[in-house]
Amino acid sequence: MPNTNSGARAGAVTAVILAGGNGTRLWPLSRLQLPKQFLKLEGQKTLLESTVDRLSPLITPADVMVITGAEHAKGEAYNSLRHYNTLLEPVGRNTAPAIALAAAWLQDKAEGIDPVLVVLPADHIIKQAEAFQGALEKAVKEAETGRLVTFGIKPTHPDTGFGYIKVKEPEKSGESTSTFALPVEQFTEKPSCDLAEQFISDGCYYWNSGMFVWKASSILAEIEQHLPEVYSVLNKIRKAWSENRSYQDGIDQHFFSMPSISIDYGVLEKSENVALIPCDLGWSDVGSWDAVHEIAEHDENGNSIQGRTIIKGVDNCLIHSNKRLVAAVGVKDLCVIETADAVLVAKKGDTQRVREIVDDLKETNSQEHVSHLTVERPWGRYTVLEEHTGFKMKRITVNPGGCLSLQRHQHRSEHWVVVSGTATVTRGDDIITVTKNQSTYIPIGEKHRLENLGKIPLELIEVQVGEYLNEDDIERFEDNYGR
């Protein structure tokens, strides 16, 4: 599993990447087990990978700390996270506790150095990398003076999906500030349309990008002052670390006691020490399908098309096909997102409401918001082919050298039929080889393991039979990937 103890080198500047969100507004592509920060929405890299890449050369991957949920690191996102140093949250508690964890851990590891933390969401897009680098260098210089620094995006339209930051006019504020950072007067959560229009007219408001830079000591002092309940739990975690040298163990033991609160609401709105650097970065928080359409390349009719599609007389639409053919005729201003098990059709301008669909799926205990039919694993992948009461059928691919955990199930048996490659199967005390067109059977309660010791992918069909077939019916005894 990702490295949770040795961690990033505590150098002068360290990046803290917040990767714990669920991305519900980008359903059905974004799912609970594979949210948008681990998706490839632009180009061939995930949003997390792009976030790390744009930090270079100021910050190298070795000086990156990713904070994410334990369910992400042990699930589909493992392949993305295993390249980085990580701290894992057993439950989500918003941004303030996550930032407090990172600042304390890096300060404790720094051995006399007070590192500057560059705190970034993992799920944003920035098209102007050079402008970002320039703003980042300015922010680091300002943070070294003890300021809490944020990046403000000059608004181009009255958007109700963003928070806003009002800055003081330097000549009126009477405060000393640098030539490139402005003192902050006020934070405002997502406003109404009328209020957003007023902000645009005022000229002193910026979109809140959610990107921050500060010294570890500066943010910890502010958290101690404004969020004493967070700081109290943090001290318990640090005490556990000092006693057994395992910071992650302390998190697992005490993090449940953390209040859920954002750094904006808990600290920045109360602090008198916040400065803003105005930026024009080609920035998007990719917070809705409208935002995805806005940043995508368009044809002559304003359409952004991806995957197997046929369109006739279509204008200003986003159509994303993941598997099946999507045909559209005579429509405009729509977002159509197709996946193997769900299709979203939404009018442009209403895509913020997609989260309401996810809420309904949760209430009905549906699985379409949890995972896709094809699920990536560190050893390969599986695809659910069919599922009914009492049985489930999967296609399983095990990469060369891949090895599933030694496990057993309490509620299901499994039948495996090899269609390509060679399987090495541990079944109880026996180890057997199963080749193409052969099969084996795993009874309920039997310890078993599947390996591919060959040079080509192993493909097999699995038929599960039982009264309970969910993925949490797995009791692991050994696992090469630390899950």
C-alpha positions in Angstrom: 0.0 0.0 0.0 1.1 3.6 -0.2 3.9 4.8 2.1 2.3 6.1 5.3 5.2 6.3 7.7 8.5 7.2 6.0 6.8 10.1 4.2 8.0 13.0 2.2 11.3 14.6 3.0 10.8 17.6 5.2 12.5 20.1 3.0 12.0 23.9 2.8 9.0 23.6 0.6 6.6 20.6 0.6 3.3 20.1 -1.2 0.3 18.7 0.6 -2.3 17.4 -1.9 -5.8 17.0 -0.6 -7.3 14.0 -2.4 -10.2 12.9 -0.2 -13.2 14.2 -2.0 -15.9 12.0 -3.6 -16.6 14.1 -6.7 -20.4 13.5 -6.6 -21.2 16.2 -9.2 -19.3 14.3 -11.9 -21.3 11.1 -11.5 -21.7 8.7 -13.3 -18.0 8.9 -14.3 -16.9 9.7 -10.7 -17.8 7.1 -8.1 -17.2 6.7 -4.4 -14.4 4.2 -4.9 -12.9 6.1 -7.8 -13.6 9.8 -7.5 -12.7 12.5 -10.0 -9.1 13.2 -8.7 -8.2 9.7 -9.9 -9.8 10.1 -13.3 -8.3 11.1 -16.6 -10.5 14.0 -17.6 -7.9 15.8 -19.7 -5.1 14.0 -21.5 -3.5 10.8 -20.4 -2.9 11.6 -16.7 -5.2 11.6 -13.8 -6.0 14.9 -12.2 -3.8 13.9 -9.2 -0.8 13.1 -11.4 -1.3 16.4 -13.3 -1.4 18.3 -10.0 2.0 16.8 -8.9 3.6 17.3 -12.3 2.9 21.1 -12.5 4.8 21.6 -9.2 8.1 20.7 -10.9 10.8 21.9 -10.7 10.1 23.9 -7.5 8.7 20.7 -5.7 9.7 17.2 -6.7 7.4 14.1 -6.2 9.6 13.1 -3.3 8.5 16.2 -1.5 4.8 15.6 -2.1 2.4 14.4 0.7 -1.0 13.1 -0.4 -3.8 13.0 2.1 -6.7 10.7 1.1 -9.3 8.3 2.5 -8.2 4.9 3.6 -10.9 3.4 1.3 -9.2 5.1 -1.7 -5.7 3.8 -0.9 -7.0 0.3 -0.4 -9.3 0.2 -3.4 -9.3 1.3 -7.0 -7.1 4.4 -6.5 -4.2 2.2 -5.2 -2.4 2.3 -8.5 -2.4 6.1 -8.5 -1.5 6.6 -4.9 1.3 4.0 -4.6 3.8 6.4 -6.2 3.4 9.1 -3.5 3.9 9.5 0.3 0.5 9.4 2.0 -1.5 9.9 5.1 -4.8 8.0 5.2 -7.9 9.3 6.9 -10.1 6.6 8.3 -13.1 8.9 7.8 -13.6 12.2 6.0 -13.5 15.3 8.2 -13.2 18.1 5.7 -10.0 20.2 5.0 -9.0 21.7 8.4 -8.2 18.4 10.1 -6.4 17.1 7.0 -4.3 20.2 6.8 -3.6 20.0 10.6 -2.4 16.4 10.2 0.0 17.3 7.4 1.4 20.4 9.0 2.0 18.6 12.3 3.6 15.5 10.7 5.9 17.6 8.5 6.9 19.8 11.4 7.7 16.9 13.6 9.8 15.3 10.9 11.6 18.5 9.9 14.3 18.3 12.6 14.5 22.1 13.2 13.2 23.2 9.8 9.9 25.1 9.6 8.7 23.8 6.2 6.5 25.9 3.8 3.4 23.9 2.9 1.8 24.3 -0.6 -1.7 23.0 -0.1 -3.5 22.0 -3.2 -6.7 20.2 -4.2 -6.0 17.1 -6.3 -8.9 17.6 -8.6 -8.3 21.0 -10.3 -7.2 21.8 -13.9 -4.7 24.6 -14.6 -3.9 25.3 -18.2 -1.3 28.0 -17.8 1.5 26.1 -16.0 4.1 28.9 -16.3 1.7 31.4 -14.7 1.1 29.0 -11.9 4.8 28.5 -11.3 5.3 32.3 -11.1 2.4 32.7 -8.7 3.7 29.8 -6.6 7.1 31.4 -6.2 5.5 34.6 -5.1 3.3 32.8 -2.6 6.2 30.9 -1.1 8.1 34.2 -0.5 5.1 35.8 1.1 4.5 32.7 3.3 8.0 32.8 4.6 7.1 36.1 6.3 4.5 34.3 8.3 1.4 35.1 6.2 -1.3 32.7 5.2 -1.4 33.0 1.5 -4.2 32.1 -0.9 -4.5 32.2 -4.7 -7.4 34.3 -6.0 -8.8 33.8 -9.5 -10.2 37.0 -11.1 -13.8 36.1 -11.9 -14.9 36.2 -15.5 -18.7 35.8 -14.9 -21.0 35.7 -11.8 -20.7 32.0 -10.9 -22.7 30.7 -8.0 -20.6 27.5 -7.7 -17.5 29.2 -6.3 -16.7 30.9 -3.0 -15.5 34.5 -3.2 -12.7 36.4 -1.4 -12.8 40.2 -1.0 -9.5 42.0 -0.8 -8.7 45.3 0.8 -7.6 48.1 -1.4 -3.9 48.6 -0.4 -4.1 52.3 -0.4 -7.1 52.3 1.9 -6.2 49.4 4.2 -3.2 51.1 5.9 -1.5 47.7 6.1 1.9 47.0 4.9 1.9 44.3 2.2 4.1 43.1 -0.6 3.8 44.3 -4.2 2.2 41.1 -5.3 -0.1 40.0 -2.4 -3.2 41.8 -1.3 -4.6 41.7 2.3 -7.9 39.8 2.6 -11.0 41.4 4.0 -13.7 38.8 3.8 -14.6 35.3 2.7 -18.0 34.5 1.3 -19.5 31.1 0.6 -21.2 30.3 -2.7 -23.5 33.3 -3.2 -26.8 33.8 -4.9 -26.8 34.9 -8.6 -27.7 38.5 -7.6 -24.9 38.7 -5.0 -22.4 37.1 -7.4 -23.2 39.9 -10.0 -22.6 42.5 -7.3 -19.2 41.0 -6.6 -18.3 41.2 -10.2 -19.3 44.9 -10.4 -17.4 45.7 -7.2 -14.1 44.6 -8.6 -12.5 43.6 -5.3 -13.6 40.0 -5.3 -11.8 36.9 -6.5 -12.9 33.3 -6.8 -11.6 31.2 -4.0 -9.3 28.6 -5.7 -8.8 26.5 -2.6 -5.0 26.7 -3.0 -3.0 27.9 -0.1 0.7 28.4 1.0 1.9 28.8 4.6 4.6 27.8 7.0 3.7 24.8 9.2 4.2 26.8 12.3 1.9 29.6 11.0 -1.1 27.4 10.2 -0.7 25.3 13.4 -0.7 28.5 15.5 -3.9 29.7 13.8 -5.6 26.2 14.2 -4.6 26.3 17.9 -6.2 29.7 18.3 -9.4 29.3 16.2 -10.0 25.5 16.3 -8.9 24.3 19.7 -11.0 21.1 19.4 -9.0 20.1 16.3 -5.7 21.0 17.9 -6.6 18.9 21.0 -7.2 15.8 18.9 -4.0 16.6 16.9 -2.0 16.6 20.1 -3.3 13.1 20.9 -2.2 11.9 17.5 1.3 13.5 17.9 1.6 11.9 21.3 0.8 8.5 19.9 3.5 9.1 17.2 6.1 10.1 19.8 5.4 6.9 21.8 5.4 4.3 19.0 6.9 6.2 16.0 3.8 5.5 13.9 1.9 8.6 12.9 -0.7 6.6 10.9 -1.5 4.5 14.0 -2.2 7.7 15.9 -4.5 8.8 13.1 -6.3 5.5 13.0 -6.8 5.7 16.8 -7.9 9.3 17.3 -9.1 10.8 14.0 -12.7 9.8 14.5 -12.8 12.4 17.2 -12.0 15.2 14.8 -14.8 17.7 14.1 -15.7 18.1 10.4 -14.8 21.6 9.3 -13.2 23.4 6.4 -10.0 25.4 6.7 -11.8 28.4 5.1 -14.6 28.5 7.7 -12.6 27.3 10.7 -9.5 29.5 10.3 -9.2 31.8 7.2 -12.5 33.6 7.8 -11.4 34.5 11.3 -7.7 35.2 10.8 -6.3 38.7 10.3 -3.2 37.3 8.7 -4.4 36.2 5.2 -3.0 37.6 1.9 -4.2 36.9 -1.6 -2.2 36.7 -4.8 -4.3 37.5 -7.9 -3.9 34.9 -10.6 -4.9 34.2 -14.2 -4.1 30.5 -14.6 -6.6 29.0 -16.9 -8.0 27.5 -13.7 -11.1 25.3 -13.2 -12.2 23.3 -10.2 -13.9 20.9 -12.6 -16.8 21.0 -10.2 -19.6 20.0 -12.6 -20.2 18.7 -16.1 -20.8 22.4 -17.2 -17.2 23.1 -16.1 -15.9 20.0 -18.0 -17.6 21.3 -21.2 -16.1 24.8 -20.6 -12.5 23.6 -20.5 -12.8 21.0 -23.3 -12.0 21.5 -26.9 -15.1 22.3 -29.0 -16.2 21.7 -32.6 -17.6 24.5 -34.8 -21.0 24.1 -33.2 -19.7 24.3 -29.6 -19.9 20.6 -28.9 -17.3 18.5 -27.0 -17.5 14.9 -28.0 -15.7 11.9 -26.7 -16.0 8.2 -27.4 -18.4 6.3 -29.8 -20.8 9.0 -30.9 -22.9 10.0 -33.9 -24.4 13.5 -33.8 -26.8 15.3 -36.2 -27.9 18.9 -35.7 -26.4 19.1 -32.3 -25.3 22.4 -30.7 -23.4 23.3 -27.5 -23.5 19.8 -26.0 -21.1 17.7 -24.0 -21.4 14.0 -25.0 -19.1 11.5 -23.3 -19.4 7.8 -24.3 -17.4 5.3 -22.2 -18.5 2.1 -23.9 -21.7 2.1 -25.9 -22.6 4.1 -29.0 -24.4 7.4 -28.2 -26.4 8.9 -31.0 -27.9 12.4 -30.7 -30.2 14.2 -33.1 -31.5 17.8 -33.0 -30.6 18.7 -29.4 -28.7 21.5 -27.8 -27.4 22.6 -24.4 -27.2 19.1 -23.0 -24.6 17.0 -21.1 -24.9 13.3 -21.9 -22.5 11.0 -20.0 -22.6 7.2 -20.7 -21.0 4.5 -18.7 -21.5 0.7 -18.7 -24.2 0.8 -16.0 -25.6 4.4 -16.0 -26.4 7.2 -18.3 -26.8 10.9 -17.3 -28.8 13.4 -19.3 -28.8 16.9 -17.9 -29.5 20.3 -19.2 -26.5 22.6 -19.2 -26.8 25.0 -16.2 -28.4 22.3 -14.0 -25.5 20.0 -13.7 -24.7 21.1 -10.1 -27.9 19.1 -9.2 -26.2 15.8 -10.2 -25.3 15.3 -6.5 -29.1 15.0 -5.8 -29.0 11.9 -8.0 -26.2 10.5 -5.9 -28.1 11.2 -2.7 -31.1 9.3 -4.1 -28.8 6.3 -5.0 -27.4 6.3 -1.4 -30.9 6.3 0.1 -32.0 3.3 -2.0 -28.7 1.4 -1.3 -28.0 1.3 -5.0 -24.4 0.5 -6.1 -24.2 2.7 -9.2 -22.6 5.5 -7.1 -20.1 3.3 -5.4 -18.1 1.6 -8.2 -18.0 0.9 -11.9 -18.7 -2.5 -13.5 -15.0 -2.6 -14.3 -12.9 -2.2 -11.2 -9.1 -1.7 -11.2 -7.1 -3.6 -8.7 -3.3 -3.5 -8.0 -3.1 -7.1 -9.5 -5.3 -6.3 -12.6 -9.1 -5.8 -12.9 -12.5 -7.4 -12.9 -15.7 -6.7 -14.7 -19.1 -7.6 -13.4 -20.8 -9.4 -16.4 -24.1 -10.3 -14.7 -25.6 -10.2 -11.2 -28.9 -11.6 -9.8 -30.2 -12.8 -6.5 -27.9 -15.7 -5.5 -25.2 -15.4 -8.1 -22.7 -13.0 -9.7 -20.5 -13.5 -12.8 -17.2 -11.7 -13.3 -14.5 -11.5 -15.9 -11.1 -11.4 -14.1 -7.8 -10.3 -15.5 -4.6 -10.9 -13.5 -1.5 -9.2 -14.8 1.8 -11.1 -15.2 3.3 -11.3 -11.7 -0.1 -10.3 -10.2 -1.3 -12.0 -7.0 -4.6 -11.7 -5.2 -4.6 -11.8 -1.4 -4.8 -15.0 0.5 -8.5 -14.8 1.6 -11.7 -16.6 2.3 -15.4 -15.8 2.2 -18.1 -16.6 4.7 -21.1 -16.3 2.3 -20.1 -17.4 -1.1 -18.4 -20.1 -3.1 -16.5 -19.4 -6.3 -16.1 -21.3 -9.6 -13.2 -20.3 -11.8 -12.9 -21.2 -15.5 -9.6 -20.2 -17.2 -10.0 -18.9 -20.7 -6.4 -17.6 -21.3 -3.1 -17.9 -19.5 -2.2 -20.1 -16.6 -3.5 -19.8 -13.0 -1.6 -20.8 -9.9 -4.3 -21.5 -7.3 -3.8 -21.9 -3.6 -6.8 -23.8 -2.2 -6.5 -24.8 1.4 -3.2 -26.7 1.8 -3.0 -27.5 -2.0 -1.4 -25.5 -4.7 -2.6 -26.4 -8.2 -2.1 -25.2 -11.8 -5.2 -24.4 -13.9 -4.7 -23.8 -17.6 -6.9 -22.8 -20.5 -10.3 -24.5 -20.6 -9.8 -26.0 -17.1 -11.7 -25.0 -14.0 -11.6 -25.2 -10.2 -14.0 -24.7 -7.3 -13.5 -22.7 -4.1 -16.0 -23.8 -1.3 -17.4 -21.4 1.2 -14.9 -20.8 4.1 -11.9 -22.2 2.2 -8.7 -20.2 2.2 -7.6 -19.5 -1.3 -5.3 -17.4 -3.5 -5.0 -16.7 -7.3 -1.6 -15.9 -8.9 -0.3 -15.3 -12.4 3.3 -16.6 -12.6 3.3 -16.5 -16.4 4.3 -14.0 -19.0 0.9 -13.2 -20.5 -2.3 -11.9 -18.8 -4.5 -14.5 -17.0 -8.1 -14.3 -18.0 -10.8 -16.2 -16.3 -14.6 -16.3 -15.6 -15.7 -16.4 -12.0 -19.1 -17.4 -10.9 -20.0 -16.6 -7.3 -22.9 -18.4 -5.7 -24.3 -17.3 -2.3 -26.8 -15.3 -0.4 -24.4 -12.3 0.1 -22.1 -11.3 -2.7 -20.8 -7.9 -1.8 -17.0 -7.1 -1.9 -16.8 -6.7 1.9 -17.1 -10.5 2.3 -13.3 -10.8 2.0 -11.2 -11.8 5.0 -7.6 -11.3 4.1 -4.7 -13.2 5.7 -1.8 -12.1 3.4 -1.6 -9.4 0.8 1.3 -8.3 -1.4 -0.2 -4.8 -1.6 -0.8 -4.1 2.1 -4.5 -3.8 1.9 
